[in-house]
Structure formats: C-alpha cells, structure tokens
Amino acid sequence: MPLKRLAVRKSPSWCNAIELLRQTNLTAPPMNRRSLLTRSALGLGALGLAQVLQDDGRVVAAEAATDGSLIARSPHFPPRAKRVIHFFLNGGPSHVDTFDNKPLLAKYTGQPLGDNLRTERKTGAAMPSPFKFRQYGQSGIEVSELFAKTASQHIDDIAVIRSMYAQVPNHEPSLMLMNCGDSVQSRPSMGAWILYGLGTENQNLPGFVAMCPNGLPIKDNENWQSAFLPGAYQGTYIDTQHNELSKLIENIEHPQIATDAQRRQLNLLARLNAEHRAARIDRRLDARIQSFELAFRMQQDAAEAFDVSHEPEHIQTMYGEGVHARQTLIARRLLERGVRYVQLWHGAGQPWDNHAGLEAAHRNLAGEIDQPIAALMTDLKQRGMFEDTLILWGGEFGRTPTVELSGDGKPQSGRDHNHWGFSVWLAGGGIKGGTTYGTTDDIGFKAADNPVSVHDLHATMLHCLGFDHKQLTFRYAGRDFRLTDVHGEVIRDILM
C-alpha cells in the first residue's frame, strides 16, 4: 500500500501541539532537575514546531509512516519484479568497448575529432576499440568480446540503454548520483528506498546487502546508506574477500557469550530501551534495537546463506572461480532467501578507471565477471526466479572515444571519464529483452537519441517493482523526498 504520512485532526496549531505531545506520552516517573529542564525545552519547542509542520491545515506527526519495520509490504500496483541485483562496475567501464560499437572510431584512428569534446583531462585523437564486436542472439545486438558469455547466452533477455548521461565527470558525485539519486547531498541509497517501500521477506537476514571486496577507498557507506530514512534500511556491508563468517560480517558472532545468554541479555536490553523510549521519539534508538535483534537472528541463518559449499559442484563450476564468482553465487542464495536488494561491487580494488593501458585492464576486469553474470542469469532461469528478479549492470559513467594524453602530451592508450553518454543494461523483472534504447552520437561521445538520465533509470526500476516513483516519498525537514528528487520519467519502451 502507498506509504502516507501521519496527521492529526485540523485545529489551531497550539491544540495540535498539545495533541502531538499527548500522543508521544511524555508522562514519566519522578525526574531530576536536568531531566525536567530538558523535557520542558522539548515541550516548548513543540509548540513552535506545530506551526512549522503545518501542511494544508494538517500537522505531520513527528514519526514517519513507518518506524523502520522490515515486514514485507505491498507496492502501489502489482509488480513485475520482487527483488533487485545490481552489478556496479566501479570506476566507469567504457561503453565504446562493451555495449556501444562505434566503427567510425577505426576510420578516424589517430585523427582529431573536433574541439567540442569537453572532458575532465586532456585527450587527443580518436581511439578505436581494441576489442572485436559481433551480433548475438535473434535480436542481433552488438556486444564486444569482453562480455561474450553473457551476450551469447542471454542477450535476447537484455535491454541495453545506450543513451545514459550523468551530471559531472567526477567519481564521488557520480557514484552518489547513480546509487543515491543525488550528486551533491547525502541521500538514501536506492537499496534503502526499495527496502523502505517493500520491506523484506526474511526477518533473519538483512533486506539490503552490499558486497564489496576490500571496501571502497572513498566514503564507503554513502553509497549504501539510509541517510534520513530509518537506520534499519541501510545496506549491510559484506567484505567478500573473506570466507569466514566472522570476517564476512563484522560483529556477527559474540566472542564470549553463548547464544542463550545473548538472548537473555537482549531481552533485558529491550526492556530498558522500552522504558527509555516510552517518553521519546528516537528513530536512532529504534534502528539500534533492530540492529541488535537482526544480528542475533542472523547468527544461524547467515552462516548457512553465505556458505556456498552447500551448492552442487556443477553449480559452483558454472559460476567459476575467484571472489566475484563466489559473491555472485552468494547473491543468488540471498535473493532466494528473501533478501530484497543485493548490490555487487566490482573494481573497488582495481577499478574500471583505465586512463592508461585500457586493453589489458578491461580484458582482465571483464574476465572476472562475464562468466558469473551469465551463470547467475542461467541459474535464476532454472529456479523460476528470473521473471521477478530485476538485474542492473553498469557504472557511474562511461569513457571518452578519444585517447587520454599524459602531462607531456603523449597518448596513454586509455580513456578519460565521460558523463555525456554511456551504457547500462537491465534484464529480468518486467524488462523487454533483446532491445536497445537510445543512441550516442556517431563517435560515442554524447547521448543523442532519447537521452536517459539517472533519474529516468531509477523511475523505471521502481516501476518494475510496483511503485509510482512520484509517490514513494518520505517526509523529512518539512519536505516529501523521493529517490528521483523532482525528476524522472519511466522508459516504457523497454518494458513488457
């Protein structure tokens, strides 16, 4: 059901404030002088707050429509997708070397392409792709050899968007834009929004998991944060470079106390927290309570979910070897156990940020994930999960069609950042496979036909999950915020 903010009946603002204070139950046992002054200050502030929070004669309650519950909820309309897996290629994969073939670059090899190609760094002449492209499937979509396994097995299930654009050619803001819908300010991540809207189907596992070997060197948690949403919707970070559960998930196991003792300890803590919370509205406390309880419940379920040794040998072989194969298989195990949103980071240690030596670097990076992605899609189909699992592949931006130059003006065999035009692809849950949408110009520099913003992409994904992106909102600081801000149009041409 649509999430709506709470309100009390229309009346003069001072009456609303009294009613609001009454609802928060500020009665308590005898208190000391400091507590009396603190609570009195809060009460006087609420009188002014009532006027500030007025909206068409209504007063918005201090608590949001949800207290951070993870219970599964229904979206606005019947969804095609129930869960999401996001392959995020950190650093910016080159679209002209993967899913957007530009033969004209070979024709103009070594020649300048004009003075209008504004980039972050100085670039020189046209740089043709060192990789071979060919048509795959009945749809005949061109894909480079870098993703030959995914394309040969599943291209007719994929919709390639070739006309994406972002706002700036810098990693940090573009990371935040793609993951949180805003390149400037700290906002809830897409996974947090989806968990807020849908809840999760397994109360013993996190509803939003971000797997990123070795972590990120910059502002890790901003990309899977909950920001002003309740803390329960923040992504749980998993360092998949490890195999042991205690290293995969920090603080999952208590080093000294047995399970029964932990349960008694948590019960006591819950009673103390309940007494403390009875006189307060504190979402941070709610988030901590839920975090403690989830961590306790996870001790058994997480150990089983993250242990890929339970998988048949032929399944493990299908995914391949290495950390990214293992985390992709873990992702499938989480999705089938009711986890709502799984994000798989690739390139955190050695990013797709190939300003030099692009051919060797891109070949190595693609070799780590092409087979696991193809295996996941095959696995989901075999289990009857592909039709209601939404898959997103892409990075924060693309690369330039021109070669990047060093400080002394020499070509470096790499490409600079390019936010003017790049590619992502979607598959599964409600997506029309075997399609392409939009184009970049003839050399692959800028989105030309049917440009698609990140807000459009997010709106489309929310639509597949059963949400009107304009209605999935959260009241914060006097404003109804949403993932798509005040933008976004659903790309209906790629929907079934």
Secondary structure, DSSP 8 states (H G I E B T S, - for coil): ------EE----HHHHHHHHHHHTT---S---HHHHHHHHHHHHHHHHHHHHTEETTEEE-SS-S-SS--B----SS--S-SEEEEEEETT---GGGTT---THHHHTBTS---S----SS-EEEE---SS-EEEETTTTEEEEGGGHHHHHHHGGGEEEEEEEE-S-S-HHHHHHHHHHS-SSS----HHHHHHHHH-BS-TTS-SEEEE-TT--SS-GGGGS--TTS-GGGS-EEE-TT--SHHHHSTT-S-SS--HHHHHHHHHHHHHHHHHHHTT---HHHHHHHHHHHHHHHHHHHHHHHT-GGGS-HHHHHHH-SSHHHHHHHHHHHHHHTT--EEEEEE-SSS-S--SS-HHHHHHHHHHHHHHHHHHHHHHHHHTT-GGGEEEEEE-S-EE-SEEEB-TTS-B-S---EE-SSEEEEEEETTB-SSEEE--B-TTSSSB-SS-EEHHHHHHHHHHHTT--TTT--EEETTEEE-TTTT-----GGGB-
